[in-house]
Amino acid sequence: HPLAALPALPVFLFLLWFFRSPDRKIEMDSGVLLSPADGKVMSVVPVEYDPLLGGPAMRVSIFMSVFSVHVNRAPCSGRVALVEYREGSFLPAFKSHACELNERNSLLIDCESEDRKVRVNQITGMLARRIVCDVREGDRVRQGARFGMIKLGSCAELVMPPACAILVRPGQAVRAGKTVVATWQ
């Protein structure tokens, strides 16, 4: 009977809405780093040593609630130098220690502007159990281009050299491929 499917309709509509991937007009600028995710900035912290960047860094963590668009976008144009997956826990993504313990996928991007590298971490959360990454080592990415998705509530991080001027603050809402997170110094 067709009415038997009616209780599943709200779930279907929510999933359809959740996995949306809106088109965005990206204003490319090699002098800036764009947000890799929609959501709210949880923290802006110095990192004593980042192994992928090979030295000190600054890390901007962005929490994506279930209401956020979960498509991840490249903060700069360049070549994907490394894709590194690490198994882990599924703690709530808004917890400060989740970035260190949860399952994650890291991309190291050699930005086209001079000799600069950034790292983007896709981190699972309590509900998020699947990281999708559509790029591989050696692929070229364009600033603001989609490169993956974290399914359900999660976190994304942008890790950059400490010389970058950070333009966002904790609590600020950001949009992937639109909000300027930092400028190169």
N, C-alpha and C positions, 0 to 999 in steps of 0.2 A: 504494500500500500504506500503511495507517495507521501502521505502524512507521517509515516514512520521516520522519515529522514529529517523532519522538521527540527527535532532537538539538536541535531548536528549542525544545522545551518549557522548559528552564532559562532561556533568554533571555526567552521570553514571561513566565514567572513572575517573573523579576527586574524586567522593565519594569512589570508589574502592581503589584508591591510598591513600586517606585521612585515611581510616579506616584500614590501613595496621598495622600488628603486627609482625615485624620481629623477628625471633629467634635470641637470643644473648647468647653467651657463658659467663656465669657469673662466675667470680672468687670470691668465697665467702671468707670473712675474718671478723670474729667477732669483730675485732678491728677497723673497719671503718663503716661509714654510706654512702651508695651509693645514687646517685641522684634518686628521685622518678619519674622524668620526663625528657623528651628531651626538650631542649629549651635554653633560655638565662637567666642567673642570673640577676634579676632586682635589688635585694637588699640583703644585709646581715645586719640585725639590731638586737640590743638587745631588749628583751621584758621584761618589768618590772615584770609582773606576768602572767603566762600562767595557766589558771584554770585546764587544763587536766594534766599538768606536776606538778602542785602544787607549783610553785615558779618561779623565774626568768628563762629566756630561751634566746636562740639565734634563729632567724628565717631567713631562706634562701628562698627567693621567686624566682620562675622560671616561666618565661613567655613562653607559647607555642603558636607560631604563627600557622596559618593555614597550614604551610609547615612542622611543626614538627610532629613526631610520637606522638600520643596522649594516648598511653597505659601508665598506671602508674604501677610502680614496687616498691616492698617493699625495704626500705633502709637497713633493718637488718632482721635476722631470729628471730622469736618469736611468741608470742600469741597475737591475737587481743583482747585487753582488753575492747575496747569501739568503737562503730561506732555511730557517732552523726551527723545527718542531720539538717541543718538550712536553712529555706527559706530566700530569699533576693532579691536584685536588680540584674540587668544584665548590669552593667557598663563595659566599656572596661577594660579587665584584666590587661593591662599595667599601669593603673592609680594606684597610690600608695594607695589610700583609698579603692580600689575595694575589697581588701582582707577582710576588715572589714564589708563592706556593701553587697557584692554579695552573692548569694546562694552558699552554700558549704556543703561538707561532710568531716568530720574529723575522722581519725582513730588514736587511741592510741594503740601503739604496745609495749608490754613488751618484750624487746629484751632479747635473750637468754644469752647474755654476762653479767653476774653479775646481779645487780638490777638496770637496766637502762631502761628508757622509752623514746620514741620519738613519735611525732605527725606528721601525714601527712594530709594536707588539700588539698582537690580537690575543686577548686573554678571556678565557671562559669565566662564567659565573655560576651561581647555584643552579639556575635554570638552563643556562647556555651549555649545551653539551657538544656543539659541533662548530668547528672553525672551518671556513671555506677560504682557500687561498688560490686564486686563479693565475698566479704568476710563478715562474720558476727562475732559478739562477740563470743569469744571462739575458733575461727578457728586458726590454726597455719599457718604462712607464712614463706616461705624460702627467704633468701636474694636474691634480684633480680627477684623474681617471679612476674608475672603479677597479679594485684589485682583489676584493674578497668581501666576506660577510661573517659576522659572528651571530649565530642563531640563538635568539632570546637574550635576556638581560646579561650584560657583559661590560668589558672595559677595553679601551684602546689606549696605548701610550705612544707618545712621540718623544724620542730621546735624541738630543742634539748636542753639538759641541757647546761648551760653557760660554763661548764668546757670542753666542746668539742673544739678541735682545728679545726677551719674552714679553709679549703684549697681552697675555690673558692672565686672569687671576682665579683662584678657587671660587666656585659658586657661579661662574660665568657660563652662560649657554653658548655652545659653539655648533657650527654646521660643517659637515665634511665637504672639503673642496671649496668652501666659501670664506670661513673665518680665518684671518691671518693670526697664527699662533706666535710666530717669531719672525724676526728679520735677521739676515746675516750681518755681521759686523765686519 
